[in-house]
């Protein structure tokens, strides 16, 4: 049911306009904050999960090889002492 009172219609238009303006301001503030975070994080280097996993696997393999070599060195030193 619509009101025939022009004053109420003007108030409704004003409230609707204000709600639209606040929604726009909120959207703009959110986008501005995202852009600032992107700029701030621009100088930071991140690696992908795949790169991280590849380096982790390489480190595990190197650790295993290091342990093998340490065992070989210990065996050779034992032979020299004998």
Buried (B, 14 or more C-beta within 10 A) or exposed (E): EEEEEEEEEEEEEEEEEEEEEEEEEEEEEEEEEEEEEEEEEEEEEEEEEEEEEEEEEEEEEEEEEEEEEEEEEEEEEEEEEE
